[in-house]
Amino acid sequence: MDEYDVVIAGAGPVGLMLGCELALAGVRVVVLERLTAPDKTIKAGAITTPTAEAFDRRGMLPQLEAAQEQTLEQFRAFIRQLTGGAVPPRPGGGFVGHFGAIMLDRDNLDESDPELTGHGPSSSLTMITQQQLEAILAGRAAELGVEVRRGVEVTSFDAGPEGVAVASGMDWSAPAGSSAVTAGEAWFAGSEASPSPAPTRRSPGTRRWST
């Protein structure tokens, strides 16, 4: 049995970011992920300014800039393929996000609203996919020594006075059915996306962080 202060279910952006933040505070943390590799399914295709600012506070703005440039180059390549080589200039002030897949143009931004302006370089970073975020955070987690164990599905957990015992359907170091156990005043955090079959969504009284 392995002991940690916090066990996190789900290695998406929320789970990885939580793991990184806990590691910065000196917390012993492990992230358990059911999938053996990052999910390539198209999900979130952009981020908001507060998200970019959170990454900036942790020194990850250069990674966001590189990721956005990669996305923009893929978009330009797609346009060149459609137009036979030309990339027409985009009208308006530029993309600032979307709502329900409705693209928002910077020309429609109220520059006099302090809530919408004055955010520095973070405000220009929007076109970053969930897969890119996960790759950036996975690299950050590795730098901080956060243990991420893939192919490990959380099947149940039991909270008691001595801590939280978390059982996985596939063990990483012993026969199937063994548990990762957190010690003392410990936490089990569920960060899986909805909908999810994980027990953190089905168990009453569970504290859950969701994407």
C-alpha positions in Angstrom: 0.0 0.0 0.0 1.1 3.5 -0.8 0.3 6.5 1.4 -0.4 10.0 0.2 -1.9 13.1 1.7 -4.3 13.5 -1.3 -5.4 11.1 -4.0 -6.9 12.7 -7.1 -9.2 10.9 -9.5 -8.8 12.2 -13.1 -5.8 13.5 -15.0 -7.6 16.2 -16.9 -6.8 19.9 -16.6 -8.5 20.2 -13.2 -6.9 17.2 -11.7 -3.4 18.0 -13.0 -3.6 21.6 -11.9 -4.8 20.6 -8.5 -2.0 18.2 -8.2 0.5 20.8 -9.2 -0.8 23.3 -6.7 -0.8 20.8 -3.9 2.8 19.8 -4.7 3.9 23.4 -4.5 2.5 23.4 -0.9 4.6 20.3 -0.1 1.6 17.9 -0.1 2.2 14.2 -1.1 -0.2 13.7 -4.0 -0.9 11.1 -6.6 -3.2 11.4 -9.6 -5.0 8.3 -10.8 -6.3 8.2 -14.4 -8.5 5.5 -16.0 -7.2 6.1 -19.5 -3.8 4.8 -20.5 -3.1 7.9 -22.7 -4.5 11.4 -23.1 -7.9 11.5 -24.7 -7.7 12.9 -28.3 -11.5 13.5 -28.5 -12.2 17.1 -29.5 -13.4 18.9 -26.4 -12.7 22.5 -25.3 -11.1 24.4 -28.1 -10.3 27.7 -26.3 -9.6 29.1 -22.8 -10.7 32.3 -21.0 -8.6 35.2 -19.8 -8.8 34.2 -16.1 -7.5 30.7 -17.1 -4.6 32.3 -18.9 -3.9 34.5 -16.0 -3.8 31.5 -13.6 -1.2 29.9 -15.9 0.7 33.2 -16.0 0.9 33.3 -12.2 2.7 30.0 -12.3 5.1 31.0 -15.0 3.5 29.0 -17.8 2.6 31.9 -20.2 5.4 30.9 -22.7 3.9 27.4 -23.0 0.5 28.9 -23.7 1.9 31.2 -26.3 3.6 28.3 -28.1 0.4 26.2 -27.9 -1.7 29.0 -29.4 0.8 29.6 -32.2 0.6 25.9 -33.0 -3.2 26.1 -33.1 -3.1 29.2 -35.3 -0.6 27.6 -37.7 -2.9 24.5 -38.0 -5.8 26.9 -38.7 -3.8 28.8 -41.3 -2.7 25.5 -43.0 -6.4 24.5 -43.1 -7.4 27.8 -44.7 -4.5 27.6 -47.3 -5.8 24.1 -48.2 -9.3 25.5 -48.8 -8.2 28.6 -50.7 -5.3 27.1 -52.7 -2.6 28.9 -50.7 -4.0 32.3 -49.7 -4.8 33.2 -46.1 -7.2 36.1 -46.3 -7.0 38.7 -43.6 -9.6 38.3 -41.0 -12.0 41.2 -40.6 -12.6 42.7 -37.2 -10.3 43.0 -34.2 -9.6 39.4 -33.7 -11.0 36.4 -31.9 -11.5 36.7 -28.1 -13.4 33.6 -27.3 -16.8 31.9 -28.0 -20.1 31.3 -26.3 -21.9 28.1 -27.4 -19.6 27.9 -30.5 -20.6 31.5 -31.4 -17.4 33.3 -32.1 -16.8 36.6 -30.3 -15.1 39.4 -32.1 -12.7 41.8 -30.3 -14.4 44.8 -32.1 -17.5 44.1 -30.0 -15.5 44.3 -26.7 -16.3 47.3 -24.5 -12.9 48.7 -24.0 -14.2 51.0 -21.2 -15.3 48.1 -19.0 -12.4 47.4 -16.5 -13.6 43.8 -16.1 -12.8 43.2 -19.8 -9.5 45.1 -20.3 -6.2 45.6 -18.6 -5.3 42.0 -18.4 -1.9 42.2 -20.1 -0.6 39.5 -22.4 -3.0 36.9 -20.9 -6.0 38.6 -22.7 -4.6 37.6 -26.1 -4.3 33.9 -25.3 -7.5 32.1 -26.1 -7.1 29.5 -28.9 -5.6 26.7 -26.8 -7.2 23.3 -26.8 -7.8 21.0 -23.9 -5.3 18.5 -25.2 -2.7 21.3 -25.2 -3.6 22.3 -21.7 -3.2 18.8 -20.5 0.2 18.4 -22.1 1.4 21.6 -20.5 0.1 20.6 -17.1 1.5 17.1 -17.4 4.9 18.6 -18.0 4.5 20.9 -15.1 3.4 18.0 -12.9 6.5 16.0 -13.8 8.7 19.0 -13.0 7.1 19.2 -9.5 7.3 15.5 -8.9 3.6 14.8 -9.0 3.0 11.1 -9.6 0.5 10.5 -12.4 -0.6 6.9 -12.8 -2.4 6.0 -16.0 -4.5 2.9 -16.6 -5.7 3.0 -13.0 -9.5 3.3 -12.5 -10.8 4.3 -9.1 -13.5 1.8 -8.3 -14.4 2.7 -4.7 -13.2 4.6 -1.6 -13.8 4.4 2.1 -13.4 7.4 4.4 -12.7 6.6 8.0 -11.1 8.2 11.1 -7.6 7.1 9.9 -7.9 8.4 6.4 -9.3 7.5 3.0 -8.7 4.2 1.4 -9.0 4.3 -2.4 -9.4 1.1 -4.3 -8.5 0.8 -8.0 -9.7 -1.7 -10.5 -6.1 -2.0 -11.8 -3.1 -1.9 -9.5 0.2 -0.4 -10.5 2.5 -2.5 -8.3 0.6 -5.5 -6.9 -2.2 -7.9 -7.8 -5.5 -6.3 -8.9 -7.8 -5.1 -6.2 -5.2 -3.5 -3.8 -5.6 0.0 -2.6 -3.8 3.3 -2.5 -4.2 4.6 1.1 -4.0 8.2 2.3 -2.9 8.7 5.9 -4.3 10.8 8.7 -6.2 14.0 7.9 -6.3 13.0 4.2 -8.4 13.9 1.1 -9.8 12.2 -1.9 -10.6 14.6 -4.8 -12.6 13.7 -7.8 -11.9 15.8 -10.8 -13.4 13.7 -13.6 -15.5 15.3 -16.3 -19.2 14.9 -16.5 -20.7 12.4 -17.2 -18.5 9.9 -15.5 -18.9 6.4 -14.0 -16.4 7.2 -11.3 -17.6 6.6 -7.7 -16.9 10.2 -6.8 -20.1 11.1 -8.8 -22.2 8.5 -7.2 -21.2 8.7 -3.5 -23.0 11.1 -1.2 -21.0 13.5 0.9 -18.1 13.5 -1.6 -16.3 16.8 -2.4 -15.8 17.0 -6.1 -14.0 19.4 -8.4 -15.3 19.3 -11.9 -14.3 20.7 -15.3 
